[in-house]
Amino acid sequence: MAAGQLDSAIAALEVLVPGKGGWLGGGRMLQPDITLAVALGYIRLRRPFTGNLPPHPKLARLSNDAEALPEFVKALPTVQEIG
């Protein structure tokens, strides 16, 4: 995926995220939230090769909230696992 396509996809996802906190499905985290948070983490990891991410405060908030949960912290791969 080219950087322009990725930027467009991120912009489209940003619109879907609630602005005042919470998850995509409302009050509790569901599979789409987990998938999105993991995908954003991977994009941030690999993005140095394609340039800076466009501004996405709602996505950043959702991702940060998810990554702060004990389940995410326990599942964080090591540098060796990432490769």
VOPAZA-453424 format. One record per residue (C-alpha): z, y, x. Coordinates in nm, 2 decimals, padded with zeros to 4 digits, always signed. Layout:
<rs>
@zz = Z, yy = Y, xx = X
...
</rs>
This chain:
<rs>
@zz = +00.00, yy = +00.00, xx = +00.00
@zz = -00.10, yy = +00.34, xx = +00.14
@zz = +00.16, yy = +00.61, xx = +00.18
@zz = +00.00, yy = +00.81, xx = -00.11
@zz = +00.02, yy = +00.52, xx = -00.34
@zz = +00.38, yy = +00.46, xx = -00.25
@zz = +00.46, yy = +00.82, xx = -00.31
@zz = +00.30, yy = +00.81, xx = -00.65
@zz = +00.49, yy = +00.49, xx = -00.74
@zz = +00.82, yy = +00.65, xx = -00.63
@zz = +00.75, yy = +00.96, xx = -00.84
@zz = +00.67, yy = +00.74, xx = -01.15
@zz = +00.99, yy = +00.55, xx = -01.10
@zz = +01.20, yy = +00.87, xx = -01.05
@zz = +01.11, yy = +00.97, xx = -01.41
@zz = +01.26, yy = +00.65, xx = -01.55
@zz = +01.60, yy = +00.68, xx = -01.39
@zz = +01.88, yy = +00.85, xx = -01.60
@zz = +01.97, yy = +01.19, xx = -01.47
@zz = +02.34, yy = +01.18, xx = -01.53
@zz = +02.43, yy = +00.85, xx = -01.36
@zz = +02.43, yy = +00.51, xx = -01.51
@zz = +02.17, yy = +00.24, xx = -01.48
@zz = +01.81, yy = +00.19, xx = -01.61
@zz = +01.94, yy = -00.02, xx = -01.90
@zz = +02.23, yy = +00.21, xx = -01.99
@zz = +02.59, yy = +00.15, xx = -01.91
@zz = +02.57, yy = -00.16, xx = -01.70
@zz = +02.36, yy = -00.28, xx = -01.41
@zz = +02.08, yy = -00.52, xx = -01.50
@zz = +01.81, yy = -00.70, xx = -01.30
@zz = +01.57, yy = -00.40, xx = -01.30
@zz = +01.84, yy = -00.19, xx = -01.13
@zz = +01.91, yy = -00.46, xx = -00.87
@zz = +01.53, yy = -00.50, xx = -00.80
@zz = +01.48, yy = -00.13, xx = -00.77
@zz = +01.78, yy = -00.08, xx = -00.54
@zz = +01.67, yy = -00.36, xx = -00.31
@zz = +01.31, yy = -00.24, xx = -00.31
@zz = +01.42, yy = +00.12, xx = -00.22
@zz = +01.63, yy = -00.01, xx = +00.06
@zz = +01.34, yy = -00.20, xx = +00.20
@zz = +01.11, yy = +00.10, xx = +00.17
@zz = +01.37, yy = +00.32, xx = +00.35
@zz = +01.38, yy = +00.06, xx = +00.62
@zz = +01.01, yy = +00.04, xx = +00.67
@zz = +00.92, yy = +00.40, xx = +00.58
@zz = +00.94, yy = +00.54, xx = +00.94
@zz = +00.60, yy = +00.38, xx = +00.99
@zz = +00.44, yy = +00.58, xx = +00.71
@zz = +00.63, yy = +00.91, xx = +00.70
@zz = +00.91, yy = +01.07, xx = +00.51
@zz = +00.99, yy = +00.97, xx = +00.15
@zz = +00.92, yy = +01.23, xx = -00.12
@zz = +01.22, yy = +01.39, xx = -00.29
@zz = +01.37, yy = +01.14, xx = -00.54
@zz = +01.73, yy = +01.24, xx = -00.61
@zz = +01.77, yy = +01.01, xx = -00.92
@zz = +01.64, yy = +00.71, xx = -00.74
@zz = +01.85, yy = +00.79, xx = -00.43
@zz = +02.16, yy = +00.81, xx = -00.66
@zz = +02.08, yy = +00.48, xx = -00.83
@zz = +02.02, yy = +00.31, xx = -00.49
@zz = +02.33, yy = +00.45, xx = -00.33
@zz = +02.54, yy = +00.35, xx = -00.63
@zz = +02.41, yy = +00.00, xx = -00.61
@zz = +02.44, yy = -00.03, xx = -00.24
@zz = +02.81, yy = +00.08, xx = -00.25
@zz = +02.90, yy = -00.22, xx = -00.48
@zz = +03.09, yy = -00.50, xx = -00.30
@zz = +02.81, yy = -00.75, xx = -00.40
@zz = +02.55, yy = -00.54, xx = -00.22
@zz = +02.77, yy = -00.48, xx = +00.08
@zz = +02.83, yy = -00.86, xx = +00.12
@zz = +02.46, yy = -00.93, xx = +00.09
@zz = +02.34, yy = -00.67, xx = +00.35
@zz = +02.13, yy = -00.85, xx = +00.60
@zz = +02.20, yy = -00.82, xx = +00.97
@zz = +01.95, yy = -00.66, xx = +01.21
@zz = +01.86, yy = -01.01, xx = +01.34
@zz = +01.78, yy = -01.12, xx = +00.98
@zz = +01.56, yy = -00.82, xx = +00.91
@zz = +01.36, yy = -00.87, xx = +01.22
</rs>
